[in-house]
Amino acid sequence: MIHDEREKVPLFRKWSYWYVLVIAFLSVLIFLFYLFTKHFS
């Protein structure tokens, strides 16, 4: 099966928005784990 139409990305128009979202989410997680370890050290 040949599919000529480009598959649309759900929720966002471009894949770069997904990359920014994932990087931001991981940065927030890193920051929260940093605060968590500082609090209990």
N, C-alpha and C positions, 0 to 999 in steps of 0.2 A: 504494500500500500504506500503510495506516494502522497505526502501531505504537503502541498505547496504553501499554505498559509502558515505564517509564523505563529507559534503558540503564544497566546497572551499570558502575561504574568498575572496571577490572581492578586487582588487587593491594590497593587501598585502598578504604575505605568511602565516603569523601567526596573531592570534587575539591580541597578545601582542603589535604588532606594532600599531594597532588601538588604544589600551589603551594609549600608549605613545603619539600618535598624539593628542588624545582628551585632555589629561592632559596638554600637551604643549600649545594647543590652548586656553584652559581655563586659564592657567597661563598668557599668553600674554594678554588676555582680562582683567584679573584682574589688570595687570600692567598698561594697557592703561586707564582703568577707574580710577586707582589711580592717574596717571598723569593728567587726565582730571579734577578730583576733586581738586587736588592741584593747578592747573592753575586758576580755577574759585573760589577758596576760599578767 
